[in-house]
């Protein structure tokens, strides 16, 4: 299961914290909470005392988790064996259960045998208790704790499984479930939430350092943006009306999600896999809503200033990049105004 790492790997920057101002008041209160709780109910009770609306409570849950839970891959699979054995006994069941929750059809009364439900409940409780008391988790821990806290707060919340795509080497890979996130529903509105990636932090362009602070971009991310990095096992959980296949998701370029990326649009190429041949010049056509004062690109992490001619045509920008600049080139990242926008695999 993957955690968002491109900012660290490439030393690139994303100064944006989506929804940050909305969280200021909530953060000022949540920052006074203990860093660890014995149970998720104790934390939920504290949140209930301090906040009134369901949306503020959901944001407080996000704030506390992303401030206090550290990602630790060694936590992967804790307590999973017993649950998996139970799940195998009811795999024929057509109704989704904890490991594959489709919020459209979720029904606890139909999710399996009583033994399975009991094991499922125990598994959930063990994960949440371990995460909230130890302060470490992988995505299943972040996601389950978020759901557990929402359950205590009587906020409709679902556990979603799917495929994550946040590294260039993920482009073109076969679909495989490797990540988890949440959907909450408040006043008939659904919100996509990834507390795991929200805990990553961001690069401060002015201070020139990585800031370990919650990234609110992943609370209520727009579905059309979220789908660029998250493909759910049940497509209804994308919250989109148009259909995007797993193959299209896999083969698309890697888009780096932050505020400024919403001003960016890639016209061509549509594939994230660029074929390199001798003397190959790859043509790119992009759109960007703001004035462009800097274009750089990285091939295998080596930085180049774009010095070629920039062709403007009805708001579109045309670029030509030589993919043979570096022998054995494997990756290309295009950076606009010092912010990473899109990445490609080179073959």
Buried (B, 14 or more C-beta within 10 A) or exposed (E): BBBBEBBEEBEBBBBBBBBBEBBEEBBEBBEEBEEEBEBBBEBBEBBBEBBEEBBBBBBBBBBBBBBBBEBBEEBEEBBBEEBEEBBEEBEEBEBBBBBBBBBEEBEEEEBBEEEBBEBBEBBBBBBBBBBBEBBBBBBBBBBBBBBBBBBBBEBBBBBBBBBBBBBBEBBBBEBEBBBBBBBBBBEEEBBBBBBBBBBBBBBBEEEEEBEEBBBBBBBBBEBEBBBBBBBBBBBEBBBBEEEBEBEEBBBBBBBBBBBBBBBBBBEEBEBBBBEBEEEEEBEBBBEBEEEEEEBBBBBBEEEBEBEEEEEEEEEBBBBEBBBBEBEEBBBBBBBBBBBBBBBBBBE
